[in-house]
Amino acid sequence: MSLASCKKYLDQVPNDRITIEEVFRKKASSEQFLANIYSLVPDEWEAIHDFPWVGTSDEADLTWPGSPNYAVNTGNLNPTNIPFDKWTGYYQAIRTATYFINHIDENEEIRELNGQQLIDQYKAEARFLRAFYYFCLMRQYGPVVLMGEDVIAPDAVAEELQLARSPYDECVHYVVSELDQAAQILPLVPQRNGQASDAEYGRATKGMALAVKARLLLYAASPLYNGNTDMASFQTADGIPFIAQTKDPEKWQRAAEAAKAVIDLGLYELYTDPSGDVLKSLDGIYFQAWNKEQIFVRKANNVTQWDVHCTPRQAGGWCGIGPTQEMVDAYFMSDGKLPAVSALYSESGFTEVNGQRIFNMYLHREPRFYHGVTYNNSIWQGGNMSAPAAINFFASGPSGRKGAPNDYTKTGYLVRKNVGPNTNIGSGGNGQRQDRPIILFRLGEIYLNYAEALNEYSPGDPEILVYLNKIRERAGIPQYGVGANALPAPTGQDEVRQIIWAERRIELAYEGHRWFDIRRWKIAPQVMGVLHGMDVNKDGDDFYKRTATVTPHLFRSSYYWWPISQYELDRDRAIVQNPGW
């Protein structure tokens, strides 16, 4: 397969019938080796089987007790039973990238065709990918083992495998330096033969490296990692704290500068539909491939699993990823205020809308609510439904619990965001899929990263509200201090912090951020536990009552980071286990 095909680029793997020496003598085989490193980029919208960030946070519940998410939520996570364990896989990716970096200079065929430039670019791509895999390890496991530039031989003796974890700040410094080094060489836009090429989309760029750096530094500045005295006893074998015990405000400055560096590239912009329709703009973020908001995407993916699991049973889907009531309550009203303080909000009574009896809780909400949540009696068209119709989640309804033992939402809602209506692979489906790239990093996140870091480092800076308001303007709700129906500008660092957190929760909903945000802010113990939804065991008006029918999403003190498997601890006795495991 050729690098010319962006559609198949990330699917490529090396031909294992040739020797490793031959791989680095030929241009095509070296490029296939690099493509294999790309193929290990996580497919993070596969929230059912591969990644727990949605189903084990407080934003959504997966209905199936057989799901690995269920084991995490009920406390059945321990070093000998680790669903979603990525430790070994990411280290294999790191090892493969390091091997490529160390050997690509041997490829004389590339040098003869393209000089040193292409070799340097390929090496920078591998360096970026290696740094990204370290970042993925760090966000899930905290401090990691830094492998350096040497590849351990497959037949290495046990003594050579005794490698210790480094303190978190050392890990951050190393990964940031690797990303900076890659960014100096990577092109601004994907290229072929030195020219911009749409066919190469998905390959590493400078913006991708800077975006990963920005998120990493935001995490590193946050309370979990910055002066967290709760982790004072978490130490290396030499007694050095893994987590910095002194709060450093300069970390927030570095995070703000890193986010601003992405913005200042001038390459990216929030996606807005040419029609000006807000809902079309929100859809287009995910469905308009390679649009200018997307920074880092994965072309080859299994996003159709997301589609079918979020599609109602009435449309041939599996009706299984349901926003919690807590998440529904977090969406703003159309006046830009939260329900608790908006005069538009009512939690009693019904209103007829387009022939449907709608619970007043769901009226006068902001566009992102209607873009993100399928609620009872809301209109749906997609899957095997040829015409729009109301979706019913009450017990005896067409998508309710009495119609299927497992395929029903426990919350009385389904996620609608980034659900491809043209996907029809569920029960009785015709195998049709709505393919598109999945987003790992986008400009909307970077704006929120910048606003948050700036508020922590330089509260009162006018740019905080500038970038927060850009998000709200695209969302179609009133801004703070400017524009039509403006809301009063918030005052004080804490008030601004709360509105940034609230905006982030909605703008980035179901994109895999919430799990990490509630941990790095150290609010997980307060927001996890007993979660709620509508009463899916009832029909009629009794359905519309808050109830704790959702599986409890337990949070223990050990749940800040994933456990390292007992197998890895037995193999590398220099590794210190994460706290609480």
Secondary structure, DSSP 4 states (H G I P E B T S, - for coil): --TT-TTTGGG----TTS-HHHHTTSHHHHHHHHHHHHTTS--TT-TTTT--TTTTSSSEEE--TTSHHHHHHTT--BTTB-TT--HHHHHHHHHHHHHHHHHGGG-HHHHHHHTTHHHHHHHHHHHHHHHHHHHHHHHHHSS----TTPPPPTT--GGGG--PPPPHHHHHHHHHHHHHHHHHHS-SS-EETTEE-GGGTTS--HHHHHHHHHHHHHHHHSTTTBS-GGGTT-B-TTS-BSSBSS--THHHHHHHHHHHHHHHT--------TT--HHHHHHHHHHSTT-TTEEEEESS--HHHHHHHHS-GGGTS---EEE-HHHHHHSPBTTSS-GGG-TT--SS-EEEETTEEEEGGGTTB-HHHHHHEE-TT-EE--TT-SS-EE---STTSTTSGGG-SSSS-SSS-EE-TT--TT-B-STT---B----PEEEEEHHHHHHHHHHHHHHHSTT-THHHHHHHHHHHHHTS--BSSSTTPBPPP-SHHHHHHHHHHHHHHHTTTTT-HHHHHHHTT-HHHH-BS--B--TT--GGGGSS-B--SPPB---GGGGSPPPPHHHHHH-TTPPPPTT-
